[in-house]
Amino acid sequence: MLLHITERDAAIAAQQSGAYRADSLETEGFIHCSTPDQVIWVANQFYRGKTSLVLLVIDPDRVRAEIKYEAVEGVGEFPHLYGELNTEAIVQIVDFPPNADGSFTLPKQFAT
């Protein structure tokens, strides 16, 4: 399973259009994703205190675009999606609110 953090409105728009395209697809050539073990680091690094976020839960076996695991210096290898995300690969959309202090914790359904 892969995860992608996005705005709730973007997830709704993707469901209506049949595909999800993050801004990073245009600016960097890929959509940033994370494993469940990585997503909290990403959320706390880049989205601290941001509300109206959701997690797209992605089944990599259903993704049509190429997925590459690439090194992020000093952090590890992250999955990058080289193309738009077809909505058939999104198996769940999970609300992802910050804690009172603005930090994020992993939703209970992902805890191992």
N, CA, C and O atoms as CSV, one atom per row, in Angstrom:
chain,resi,resn,atom,element,x,y,z
A,1,MET,N,N,0.833,-1.170,0.000
A,1,MET,CA,C,0.000,0.000,0.000
A,1,MET,C,C,0.882,1.239,0.000
A,1,MET,O,O,1.896,1.302,0.695
A,2,LEU,N,N,0.471,2.232,-0.803
A,2,LEU,CA,C,1.134,3.524,-0.836
A,2,LEU,C,C,0.149,4.581,-0.353
A,2,LEU,O,O,-1.065,4.388,-0.420
A,3,LEU,N,N,0.675,5.683,0.126
A,3,LEU,CA,C,-0.153,6.787,0.597
A,3,LEU,C,C,0.283,8.078,-0.078
A,3,LEU,O,O,1.457,8.268,-0.398
A,4,HIS,N,N,-0.688,8.960,-0.286
A,4,HIS,CA,C,-0.398,10.282,-0.829
A,4,HIS,C,C,-1.232,11.294,-0.061
A,4,HIS,O,O,-2.436,11.108,0.113
A,5,ILE,N,N,-0.599,12.356,0.394
A,5,ILE,CA,C,-1.286,13.421,1.133
A,5,ILE,C,C,-1.777,14.456,0.139
A,5,ILE,O,O,-1.020,14.919,-0.715
A,6,THR,N,N,-3.051,14.819,0.253
A,6,THR,CA,C,-3.595,15.854,-0.616
A,6,THR,C,C,-4.754,16.562,0.068
A,6,THR,O,O,-5.192,16.163,1.147
A,7,GLU,N,N,-5.236,17.600,-0.563
A,7,GLU,CA,C,-6.410,18.329,-0.088
A,7,GLU,C,C,-7.665,17.520,-0.388
A,7,GLU,O,O,-7.732,16.824,-1.401
A,8,ARG,N,N,-8.643,17.609,0.478
A,8,ARG,CA,C,-9.913,16.910,0.286
A,8,ARG,C,C,-10.549,17.278,-1.065
A,8,ARG,O,O,-11.059,16.403,-1.765
A,9,ASP,N,N,-10.520,18.565,-1.431
A,9,ASP,CA,C,-11.109,19.008,-2.698
A,9,ASP,C,C,-10.435,18.353,-3.900
A,9,ASP,O,O,-11.101,18.019,-4.881
A,10,ALA,N,N,-9.134,18.171,-3.830
A,10,ALA,CA,C,-8.407,17.527,-4.929
A,10,ALA,C,C,-8.803,16.056,-5.053
A,10,ALA,O,O,-8.902,15.530,-6.162
A,11,ALA,N,N,-9.029,15.399,-3.927
A,11,ALA,CA,C,-9.461,13.996,-3.955
A,11,ALA,C,C,-10.856,13.871,-4.557
A,11,ALA,O,O,-11.121,12.953,-5.334
A,12,ILE,N,N,-11.743,14.791,-4.200
A,12,ILE,CA,C,-13.106,14.775,-4.756
A,12,ILE,C,C,-13.066,15.031,-6.258
A,12,ILE,O,O,-13.759,14.359,-7.022
A,13,ALA,N,N,-12.265,15.991,-6.681
A,13,ALA,CA,C,-12.128,16.294,-8.110
A,13,ALA,C,C,-11.588,15.091,-8.880
A,13,ALA,O,O,-12.020,14.818,-10.000
A,14,ALA,N,N,-10.646,14.379,-8.275
A,14,ALA,CA,C,-10.087,13.189,-8.925
A,14,ALA,C,C,-11.152,12.118,-9.100
A,14,ALA,O,O,-11.222,11.477,-10.149
A,15,GLN,N,N,-11.975,11.919,-8.089
A,15,GLN,CA,C,-13.039,10.918,-8.194
A,15,GLN,C,C,-14.002,11.268,-9.323
A,15,GLN,O,O,-14.502,10.381,-10.016
A,16,GLN,N,N,-14.256,12.538,-9.504
A,16,GLN,CA,C,-15.184,12.973,-10.553
A,16,GLN,C,C,-14.574,12.872,-11.942
A,16,GLN,O,O,-15.278,12.578,-12.908
A,17,SER,N,N,-13.273,13.112,-12.052
A,17,SER,CA,C,-12.622,13.110,-13.367
A,17,SER,C,C,-12.055,11.754,-13.774
A,17,SER,O,O,-11.842,11.500,-14.959
A,18,GLY,N,N,-11.809,10.874,-12.786
A,18,GLY,CA,C,-11.236,9.565,-13.089
A,18,GLY,C,C,-9.729,9.497,-12.965
A,18,GLY,O,O,-9.140,8.432,-13.153
A,19,ALA,N,N,-9.088,10.631,-12.648
A,19,ALA,CA,C,-7.630,10.639,-12.505
A,19,ALA,C,C,-7.214,11.743,-11.541
A,19,ALA,O,O,-7.881,12.771,-11.426
A,20,TYR,N,N,-6.103,11.514,-10.852
A,20,TYR,CA,C,-5.543,12.491,-9.927
A,20,TYR,C,C,-4.207,12.962,-10.468
A,20,TYR,O,O,-3.364,12.160,-10.868
A,21,ARG,N,N,-4.026,14.278,-10.477
A,21,ARG,CA,C,-2.777,14.888,-10.923
A,21,ARG,C,C,-2.332,15.894,-9.871
A,21,ARG,O,O,-2.976,16.928,-9.694
A,22,ALA,N,N,-1.264,15.613,-9.186
A,22,ALA,CA,C,-0.705,16.552,-8.214
A,22,ALA,C,C,0.072,17.632,-8.959
A,22,ALA,O,O,0.532,17.402,-10.078
A,23,ASP,N,N,0.225,18.804,-8.352
A,23,ASP,CA,C,1.023,19.874,-8.956
A,23,ASP,C,C,2.444,19.403,-9.252
A,23,ASP,O,O,3.058,19.836,-10.227
A,24,SER,N,N,2.961,18.514,-8.405
A,24,SER,CA,C,4.335,18.034,-8.596
A,24,SER,C,C,4.510,17.247,-9.893
A,24,SER,O,O,5.627,17.118,-10.394
A,25,LEU,N,N,3.424,16.726,-10.433
A,25,LEU,CA,C,3.526,16.004,-11.710
A,25,LEU,C,C,3.980,16.964,-12.812
A,25,LEU,O,O,4.751,16.587,-13.694
A,26,GLU,N,N,3.496,18.201,-12.752
A,26,GLU,CA,C,3.901,19.213,-13.730
A,26,GLU,C,C,5.272,19.797,-13.410
A,26,GLU,O,O,6.084,20.002,-14.312
A,27,THR,N,N,5.536,20.066,-12.135
A,27,THR,CA,C,6.774,20.756,-11.766
A,27,THR,C,C,7.977,19.838,-11.610
A,27,THR,O,O,9.110,20.249,-11.862
A,28,GLU,N,N,7.736,18.582,-11.191
A,28,GLU,CA,C,8.854,17.662,-10.941
A,28,GLU,C,C,8.802,16.404,-11.806
A,28,GLU,O,O,9.779,15.658,-11.880
A,29,GLY,N,N,7.664,16.170,-12.459
A,29,GLY,CA,C,7.540,15.013,-13.335
A,29,GLY,C,C,6.993,13.770,-12.668
A,29,GLY,O,O,6.913,12.715,-13.297
A,30,PHE,N,N,6.609,13.876,-11.385
A,30,PHE,CA,C,6.066,12.710,-10.687
A,30,PHE,C,C,5.187,13.154,-9.531
A,30,PHE,O,O,5.203,14.319,-9.132
A,31,ILE,N,N,4.414,12.205,-8.995
A,31,ILE,CA,C,3.592,12.428,-7.810
A,31,ILE,C,C,4.304,11.785,-6.625
A,31,ILE,O,O,4.659,10.607,-6.665
A,32,HIS,N,N,4.508,12.567,-5.574
A,32,HIS,CA,C,5.149,12.060,-4.357
A,32,HIS,C,C,4.199,11.120,-3.624
A,32,HIS,O,O,3.031,11.450,-3.415
A,33,CYS,N,N,4.693,9.965,-3.240
A,33,CYS,CA,C,3.937,9.029,-2.408
A,33,CYS,C,C,4.817,8.608,-1.236
A,33,CYS,O,O,6.004,8.929,-1.180
A,34,SER,N,N,4.214,7.894,-0.316
A,34,SER,CA,C,4.932,7.404,0.863
A,34,SER,C,C,4.421,6.024,1.220
A,34,SER,O,O,3.333,5.620,0.811
A,35,THR,N,N,5.211,5.319,1.978
A,35,THR,CA,C,4.729,4.098,2.612
A,35,THR,C,C,4.086,4.532,3.935
A,35,THR,O,O,4.287,5.669,4.363
A,36,PRO,N,N,3.325,3.662,4.583
A,36,PRO,CA,C,2.776,4.028,5.893
A,36,PRO,C,C,3.857,4.410,6.902
A,36,PRO,O,O,3.616,5.249,7.770
A,37,ASP,N,N,5.031,3.817,6.804
A,37,ASP,CA,C,6.124,4.142,7.725
A,37,ASP,C,C,6.726,5.523,7.461
A,37,ASP,O,O,7.345,6.105,8.351
A,38,GLN,N,N,6.553,6.048,6.255
A,38,GLN,CA,C,7.163,7.320,5.877
A,38,GLN,C,C,6.219,8.518,5.975
A,38,GLN,O,O,6.677,9.653,6.104
A,39,VAL,N,N,4.918,8.281,5.917
A,39,VAL,CA,C,3.960,9.372,5.711
A,39,VAL,C,C,3.937,10.386,6.847
A,39,VAL,O,O,3.698,11.567,6.595
A,40,ILE,N,N,4.171,9.977,8.067
A,40,ILE,CA,C,4.145,10.928,9.185
A,40,ILE,C,C,5.333,11.880,9.098
A,40,ILE,O,O,5.183,13.070,9.375
A,41,TRP,N,N,6.492,11.390,8.724
A,41,TRP,CA,C,7.643,12.270,8.525
A,41,TRP,C,C,7.305,13.318,7.468
A,41,TRP,O,O,7.560,14.505,7.669
A,42,VAL,N,N,6.735,12.887,6.350
A,42,VAL,CA,C,6.371,13.814,5.271
A,42,VAL,C,C,5.357,14.841,5.771
A,42,VAL,O,O,5.526,16.040,5.549
A,43,ALA,N,N,4.311,14.377,6.443
A,43,ALA,CA,C,3.260,15.272,6.928
A,43,ALA,C,C,3.822,16.318,7.879
A,43,ALA,O,O,3.505,17.501,7.762
A,44,ASN,N,N,4.651,15.890,8.814
A,44,ASN,CA,C,5.203,16.824,9.794
A,44,ASN,C,C,6.245,17.759,9.179
A,44,ASN,O,O,6.441,18.874,9.662
A,45,GLN,N,N,6.896,17.317,8.140
A,45,GLN,CA,C,7.910,18.131,7.466
A,45,GLN,C,C,7.284,19.210,6.576
A,45,GLN,O,O,7.769,20.340,6.531
A,46,PHE,N,N,6.198,18.854,5.865
A,46,PHE,CA,C,5.671,19.734,4.821
A,46,PHE,C,C,4.246,20.243,5.044
A,46,PHE,O,O,3.840,21.206,4.393
A,47,TYR,N,N,3.490,19.637,5.927
A,47,TYR,CA,C,2.066,19.985,6.067
A,47,TYR,C,C,1.671,20.366,7.490
A,47,TYR,O,O,0.478,20.475,7.774
A,48,ARG,N,N,2.602,20.568,8.369
A,48,ARG,CA,C,2.330,20.829,9.785
A,48,ARG,C,C,1.235,21.888,9.948
A,48,ARG,O,O,1.326,22.987,9.402
A,49,GLY,N,N,0.199,21.528,10.712
A,49,GLY,CA,C,-0.891,22.439,11.013
A,49,GLY,C,C,-1.931,22.610,9.928
A,49,GLY,O,O,-2.927,23.304,10.134
A,50,LYS,N,N,-1.726,22.003,8.793
A,50,LYS,CA,C,-2.647,22.172,7.663
A,50,LYS,C,C,-3.877,21.295,7.871
A,50,LYS,O,O,-3.775,20.110,8.187
A,51,THR,N,N,-5.023,21.903,7.687
A,51,THR,CA,C,-6.284,21.174,7.826
A,51,THR,C,C,-6.834,20.839,6.446
A,51,THR,O,O,-6.264,21.250,5.435
A,52,SER,N,N,-7.905,20.119,6.398
A,52,SER,CA,C,-8.591,19.680,5.172
A,52,SER,C,C,-7.753,18.724,4.319
A,52,SER,O,O,-7.922,18.652,3.102
A,53,LEU,N,N,-6.853,17.997,4.969
A,53,LEU,CA,C,-6.050,17.007,4.254
A,53,LEU,C,C,-6.688,15.627,4.341
A,53,LEU,O,O,-7.411,15.306,5.284
A,54,VAL,N,N,-6.396,14.827,3.329
A,54,VAL,CA,C,-6.782,13.416,3.320
A,54,VAL,C,C,-5.584,12.605,2.857
A,54,VAL,O,O,-4.649,13.129,2.252
A,55,LEU,N,N,-5.636,11.318,3.156
A,55,LEU,CA,C,-4.666,10.368,2.625
A,55,LEU,C,C,-5.348,9.564,1.530
A,55,LEU,O,O,-6.409,8.979,1.750
A,56,LEU,N,N,-4.745,9.534,0.360
A,56,LEU,CA,C,-5.185,8.613,-0.676
A,56,LEU,C,C,-4.467,7.302,-0.413
A,56,LEU,O,O,-3.237,7.262,-0.379
A,57,VAL,N,N,-5.220,6.238,-0.229
A,57,VAL,CA,C,-4.654,4.917,-0.017
A,57,VAL,C,C,-4.629,4.242,-1.385
A,57,VAL,O,O,-5.670,4.049,-2.014
A,58,ILE,N,N,-3.439,3.892,-1.831
A,58,ILE,CA,C,-3.220,3.449,-3.205
A,58,ILE,C,C,-2.773,1.998,-3.236
A,58,ILE,O,O,-1.857,1.599,-2.517
A,59,ASP,N,N,-3.436,1.212,-4.082
A,59,ASP,CA,C,-3.014,-0.168,-4.338
A,59,ASP,C,C,-2.032,-0.131,-5.505
A,59,ASP,O,O,-2.447,0.102,-6.641
A,60,PRO,N,N,-0.739,-0.354,-5.256
A,60,PRO,CA,C,0.249,-0.242,-6.332
A,60,PRO,C,C,0.000,-1.216,-7.490
A,60,PRO,O,O,0.420,-0.950,-8.617
A,61,ASP,N,N,-0.669,-2.328,-7.228
A,61,ASP,CA,C,-0.958,-3.286,-8.296
A,61,ASP,C,C,-1.986,-2.764,-9.285
A,61,ASP,O,O,-2.098,-3.286,-10.395
A,62,ARG,N,N,-2.739,-1.740,-8.898
A,62,ARG,CA,C,-3.764,-1.164,-9.773
A,62,ARG,C,C,-3.302,0.107,-10.484
A,62,ARG,O,O,-4.000,0.620,-11.359
A,63,VAL,N,N,-2.132,0.613,-10.111
A,63,VAL,CA,C,-1.613,1.853,-10.696
A,63,VAL,C,C,-1.137,1.585,-12.119
A,63,VAL,O,O,-0.390,0.638,-12.367
A,64,ARG,N,N,-1.574,2.421,-13.043
A,64,ARG,CA,C,-1.180,2.263,-14.452
A,64,ARG,C,C,0.170,2.897,-14.753
A,64,ARG,O,O,0.917,2.396,-15.593
A,65,ALA,N,N,0.489,3.996,-14.075
A,65,ALA,CA,C,1.753,4.696,-14.309
A,65,ALA,C,C,2.909,3.945,-13.635
A,65,ALA,O,O,2.703,3.084,-12.778
A,66,GLU,N,N,4.106,4.295,-14.044
A,66,GLU,CA,C,5.298,3.667,-13.467
A,66,GLU,C,C,5.541,4.189,-12.053
A,66,GLU,O,O,5.424,5.387,-11.797
A,67,ILE,N,N,5.879,3.281,-11.140
A,67,ILE,CA,C,6.250,3.636,-9.773
A,67,ILE,C,C,7.741,3.337,-9.614
A,67,ILE,O,O,8.190,2.219,-9.870
A,68,LYS,N,N,8.499,4.344,-9.192
A,68,LYS,CA,C,9.929,4.168,-8.933
A,68,LYS,C,C,10.208,4.547,-7.487
A,68,LYS,O,O,9.717,5.563,-6.995
A,69,TYR,N,N,10.991,3.731,-6.816
A,69,TYR,CA,C,11.465,4.075,-5.474
A,69,TYR,C,C,12.788,4.800,-5.652
A,69,TYR,O,O,13.745,4.253,-6.201
A,70,GLU,N,N,12.826,6.051,-5.175
A,70,GLU,CA,C,14.005,6.874,-5.389
A,70,GLU,C,C,14.485,7.476,-4.076
A,70,GLU,O,O,13.698,7.790,-3.182
A,71,ALA,N,N,15.793,7.625,-3.990
A,71,ALA,CA,C,16.413,8.124,-2.769
A,71,ALA,C,C,16.102,9.593,-2.544
A,71,ALA,O,O,16.172,10.411,-3.461
A,72,VAL,N,N,15.759,9.904,-1.313
A,72,VAL,CA,C,15.652,11.275,-0.838
A,72,VAL,C,C,16.800,11.421,0.151
A,72,VAL,O,O,16.837,10.746,1.180
A,73,GLU,N,N,17.726,12.301,-0.169
A,73,GLU,CA,C,18.974,12.397,0.578
A,73,GLU,C,C,18.756,12.498,2.079
A,73,GLU,O,O,18.046,13.378,2.566
A,74,GLY,N,N,19.384,11.575,2.801
A,74,GLY,CA,C,19.337,11.566,4.245
A,74,GLY,C,C,18.056,11.019,4.848
A,74,GLY,O,O,17.921,10.975,6.071
A,75,VAL,N,N,17.109,10.599,4.008
A,75,VAL,CA,C,15.812,10.156,4.530
A,75,VAL,C,C,15.493,8.713,4.151
A,75,VAL,O,O,14.999,7.954,4.984
A,76,GLY,N,N,15.764,8.329,2.921
A,76,GLY,CA,C,15.462,6.974,2.461
A,76,GLY,C,C,14.870,6.994,1.062
A,76,GLY,O,O,14.887,8.017,0.378
A,77,GLU,N,N,14.352,5.861,0.653
A,77,GLU,CA,C,13.760,5.746,-0.684
A,77,GLU,C,C,12.250,5.899,-0.603
A,77,GLU,O,O,11.581,5.227,0.182
A,78,PHE,N,N,11.728,6.792,-1.426
A,78,PHE,CA,C,10.293,7.069,-1.459
A,78,PHE,C,C,9.718,6.663,-2.805
A,78,PHE,O,O,10.391,6.765,-3.830
A,79,PRO,N,N,8.471,6.201,-2.802
A,79,PRO,CA,C,7.821,5.865,-4.074
A,79,PRO,C,C,7.366,7.123,-4.803
A,79,PRO,O,O,6.716,7.994,-4.225
A,80,HIS,N,N,7.717,7.198,-6.072
A,80,HIS,CA,C,7.308,8.295,-6.936
A,80,HIS,C,C,6.514,7.719,-8.094
A,80,HIS,O,O,6.914,6.723,-8.697
A,81,LEU,N,N,5.402,8.340,-8.400
A,81,LEU,CA,C,4.486,7.887,-9.442
A,81,LEU,C,C,4.693,8.761,-10.679
A,81,LEU,O,O,4.410,9.959,-10.654
A,82,TYR,N,N,5.184,8.161,-11.749
A,82,TYR,CA,C,5.512,8.888,-12.977
A,82,TYR,C,C,4.337,8.880,-13.945
A,82,TYR,O,O,4.349,8.177,-14.955
A,83,GLY,N,N,3.342,9.659,-13.624
A,83,GLY,CA,C,2.140,9.794,-14.437
A,83,GLY,C,C,0.965,10.048,-13.528
A,83,GLY,O,O,1.093,10.022,-12.304
A,84,GLU,N,N,-0.186,10.295,-14.135
A,84,GLU,CA,C,-1.364,10.546,-13.310
A,84,GLU,C,C,-1.799,9.273,-12.608
A,84,GLU,O,O,-1.522,8.162,-13.061
A,85,LEU,N,N,-2.483,9.462,-11.498
A,85,LEU,CA,C,-2.974,8.338,-10.707
A,85,LEU,C,C,-4.398,8.023,-11.133
A,85,LEU,O,O,-5.301,8.841,-10.959
A,86,ASN,N,N,-4.596,6.847,-11.687
A,86,ASN,CA,C,-5.942,6.419,-12.064
A,86,ASN,C,C,-6.739,6.120,-10.795
A,86,ASN,O,O,-6.228,5.486,-9.872
A,87,THR,N,N,-7.975,6.572,-10.752
A,87,THR,CA,C,-8.748,6.477,-9.514
A,87,THR,C,C,-9.098,5.042,-9.136
A,87,THR,O,O,-9.438,4.792,-7.979
A,88,GLU,N,N,-9.030,4.103,-10.052
A,88,GLU,CA,C,-9.270,2.699,-9.701
A,88,GLU,C,C,-8.218,2.191,-8.723
A,88,GLU,O,O,-8.446,1.211,-8.014
A,89,ALA,N,N,-7.064,2.859,-8.685
A,89,ALA,CA,C,-5.990,2.453,-7.778
A,89,ALA,C,C,-6.167,3.034,-6.375
A,89,ALA,O,O,-5.496,2.602,-5.438
A,90,ILE,N,N,-7.064,4.007,-6.225
A,90,ILE,CA,C,-7.333,4.610,-4.914
A,90,ILE,C,C,-8.385,3.749,-4.229
A,90,ILE,O,O,-9.559,3.771,-4.601
A,91,VAL,N,N,-7.958,2.996,-3.234
A,91,VAL,CA,C,-8.864,2.048,-2.581
A,91,VAL,C,C,-9.561,2.637,-1.365
A,91,VAL,O,O,-10.534,2.070,-0.867
A,92,GLN,N,N,-9.063,3.784,-0.881
A,92,GLN,CA,C,-9.682,4.423,0.270
A,92,GLN,C,C,-9.188,5.868,0.347
A,92,GLN,O,O,-8.071,6.180,-0.066
A,93,ILE,N,N,-10.034,6.736,0.880
A,93,ILE,CA,C,-9.654,8.113,1.175
A,93,ILE,C,C,-9.912,8.316,2.662
A,93,ILE,O,O,-11.036,8.159,3.139
A,94,VAL,N,N,-8.851,8.669,3.386
A,94,VAL,CA,C,-8.913,8.744,4.847
A,94,VAL,C,C,-8.672,10.181,5.293
A,94,VAL,O,O,-7.688,10.801,4.889
A,95,ASP,N,N,-9.572,10.715,6.131
A,95,ASP,CA,C,-9.356,12.040,6.707
A,95,ASP,C,C,-8.034,12.052,7.456
A,95,ASP,O,O,-7.675,11.076,8.114
A,96,PHE,N,N,-7.306,13.171,7.353
A,96,PHE,CA,C,-5.964,13.263,7.937
A,96,PHE,C,C,-5.790,14.612,8.644
A,96,PHE,O,O,-5.029,15.465,8.187
A,97,PRO,N,N,-6.507,14.796,9.769
A,97,PRO,CA,C,-6.405,16.070,10.491
A,97,PRO,C,C,-5.141,16.125,11.348
A,97,PRO,O,O,-4.640,15.095,11.799
A,98,PRO,N,N,-4.633,17.340,11.567
A,98,PRO,CA,C,-3.483,17.470,12.467
A,98,PRO,C,C,-3.936,17.376,13.921
A,98,PRO,O,O,-5.112,17.564,14.234
A,99,ASN,N,N,-2.995,17.085,14.790
A,99,ASN,CA,C,-3.232,17.126,16.230
A,99,ASN,C,C,-3.344,18.587,16.662
A,99,ASN,O,O,-3.091,19.490,15.865
A,100,ALA,N,N,-3.717,18.820,17.907
A,100,ALA,CA,C,-3.883,20.176,18.429
A,100,ALA,C,C,-2.613,21.014,18.281
A,100,ALA,O,O,-2.694,22.228,18.091
A,101,ASP,N,N,-1.438,20.380,18.366
A,101,ASP,CA,C,-0.177,21.122,18.239
A,101,ASP,C,C,0.290,21.269,16.788
A,101,ASP,O,O,1.374,21.798,16.537
A,102,GLY,N,N,-0.524,20.803,15.830
A,102,GLY,CA,C,-0.185,20.923,14.411
A,102,GLY,C,C,0.539,19.727,13.836
A,102,GLY,O,O,0.680,19.615,12.619
A,103,SER,N,N,1.000,18.828,14.692
A,103,SER,CA,C,1.705,17.642,14.216
A,103,SER,C,C,0.706,16.581,13.750
A,103,SER,O,O,-0.494,16.682,14.003
A,104,PHE,N,N,1.213,15.592,13.086
A,104,PHE,CA,C,0.376,14.501,12.589
A,104,PHE,C,C,0.768,13.180,13.233
A,104,PHE,O,O,1.926,12.979,13.598
A,105,THR,N,N,-0.193,12.289,13.368
A,105,THR,CA,C,0.050,10.923,13.791
A,105,THR,C,C,-0.648,10.008,12.805
A,105,THR,O,O,-1.604,10.401,12.136
A,106,LEU,N,N,-0.164,8.805,12.726
A,106,LEU,CA,C,-0.702,7.832,11.788
A,106,LEU,C,C,-2.114,7.412,12.197
A,106,LEU,O,O,-2.327,7.005,13.339
A,107,PRO,N,N,-3.078,7.506,11.283
A,107,PRO,CA,C,-4.434,7.032,11.623
A,107,PRO,C,C,-4.395,5.576,12.077
A,107,PRO,O,O,-3.583,4.780,11.606
A,108,LYS,N,N,-5.283,5.254,12.992
A,108,LYS,CA,C,-5.277,3.936,13.642
A,108,LYS,C,C,-5.289,2.774,12.659
A,108,LYS,O,O,-4.652,1.752,12.913
A,109,GLN,N,N,-6.004,2.909,11.531
A,109,GLN,CA,C,-6.104,1.783,10.609
A,109,GLN,C,C,-4.788,1.426,9.945
A,109,GLN,O,O,-4.679,0.362,9.335
A,110,PHE,N,N,-3.773,2.296,10.049
A,110,PHE,CA,C,-2.465,2.012,9.446
A,110,PHE,C,C,-1.445,1.534,10.457
A,110,PHE,O,O,-0.377,1.056,10.073
A,111,ALA,N,N,-1.742,1.649,11.719
A,111,ALA,CA,C,-0.799,1.225,12.760
A,111,ALA,C,C,-0.618,-0.287,12.689
A,111,ALA,O,O,-1.579,-1.037,12.515
A,112,THR,N,N,0.623,-0.714,12.825
A,112,THR,CA,C,0.917,-2.162,12.757
A,112,THR,C,C,1.231,-2.724,14.109
A,112,THR,O,O,1.499,-3.919,14.234
